[in-house]
Amino acid sequence: MLKVGVIGTGGMGGRHVRNLYSQTPAQVVAVMDVDAARVQEVADSVGGCAAYTDTNALIHDPNVEAVVIASPDPFHKAAALACIAAGKPTLCEKPLAMNTVEAKEVLDAEVAGGKRLLQLAFMREYDPAHLAVKAVADSGKIGDLLMFRGLHTNLALPHARTAEDVIGNSSVHDIHSARWLMQQEVTQVYSQVVPSDPARPETCRLLLTHMRFANGGLGLIEVNAEAGYGYQVNVELTGSAGTTSTPRPAAALVKTVGQEWLEIEPNWLVRFEVAYIAEVQAWVQSVIDGRPTGPSTWDGYAAMVVVDACVASFKSGEPQAVPELKRPFLYE
Ligand code: ISE
């Protein structure tokens, strides 16, 4: 039985613990969080396991064979480097790091070790609605892929988010989806923002990113960081012979006096519930089989390069070229 340690027991980490425990053959043998009370509670929820408040203590616990990193974004890089150095297979939450320079450190460390150890948690690759679109795209039914469109709404957070945070934490998913579905690298971006507070131009209510792909195709990503009505992620691909878009995930149709509506999910934990389970199941199986699958460190790095270009574009007010990337042999 695979013995897993989970770093971070907040919303996402807690969900990974629950899914590992109830939906996979893996055993959760250690959890880590800076919140000592919460980490103990989560350890108890899996029938008792080691509870740490230090990341490295968990990674170096000899009982831990594989690791899930679900700590806040700024801590991903150090934890990922430590897992690679320890040779432990890892499912790392997005983003891989806070910028391209940091992400490159992780990529270089994995390449130097000559072995794929990290899977990036771009869970949309396991979402049935996205997989349906991917299958159509790959079948050739809509011809050559010419355009990607992504719509992503969040309910709201109690505080205004900065544009850098919305791009790096939210839109990084859309950037990955664009690369994954178009099977192309992004060569140019132009990101514009409507701030949530007009007096604070660094904040972001709406983000619109235009993209150009290496094959000349186009992309458009719209993120509404405070939609106020719910959480939504939809993609559409335009091909030379048709289009395909994500079907609506199962949602109740409600009819009441003079009205008819579809219910909408409140957040990603609900919208992607099935995807998170499929993701962690696939990861556990791949570790057991010794055959890495899913989004790689390369995908995490390539997405960060585009993130940085979007941030530079937002700051300069100009379109920004995305540097051409050379994919290391390990990820061919
Ligand atoms: C989270 O990872 C998501 O899945 C959401 O789509 C995103 O908007 C949010 O910022 C993320 O933390």
Residues whose N, C-alpha, C, O or C-beta is under 5 A from the ligand:
A	BS01	ISE	N154 N169 S170 W268
